[in-house]
Amino acid sequence: MKITLIVVGKLKSQFKEIDDFFQKRIKIYSSLEVIELKEKNDVALETENIIKSIPSNSFLVALRETGKSLDSLAFSKLLDEKSVSHGSICFVIGGAYGFGNINENLALSIAPWTLPHQLARINLLEQIYRGLSIIGGSSYHHG
């Protein structure tokens, strides 16, 4: 499976070590590409840049405050199903002002509250790793 993560904004240095940790772990199970787009503080421009960066034929997941909530097991099932049906999955995390319509296949919420996009990125990477480890039968998830 190929996983792409499109994020608006550069990762701040205090999050870099955790980000690197989960990226390395994910790459044990899957290819991973992280595309960082420059913040424009303009929702229309950021949305346009996001759309241009989406890999073709990917199952597209937009992280939105109003999206669907999944527990870790349901999320791992989503990863497994979409790896079979699409071969690749693309997650999108917007900047401080969010993003417009990108015609996603699924809107996903990480939490019922708003998170800074830096923390959303770390949370998503951890859940991707957790989901892939569940699929792979690893002991990382014991919930």
C-alpha angles and dihedrals in degrees: 000000000000118000122195123189116196113193132177110224135025120276114255116239095247090064097043098091094052091044091052091047094056094040090056091048093048091051089063087069106024145006112266131195122185115199114195114199123198116255111246099175085228116105094205094052093044091048090051091051091048092052091050090053099050111111113236119256093017123139099245121219120184118198105225133165089233095047130116118283119227130184118227095267093050090046091052089050089052091051091048095047095046093047087059099041100037108013090220138052127196125201122197126203115184130212129255093300098042123228140271133244114325097163093244122187091223136016109211129192120207093194139353089252131063116264128196107257090244091061092041088057093052092045092050094048090050092050092047089053091046091049093049091047090052090052090047094049095244121158093234092102114054101160 
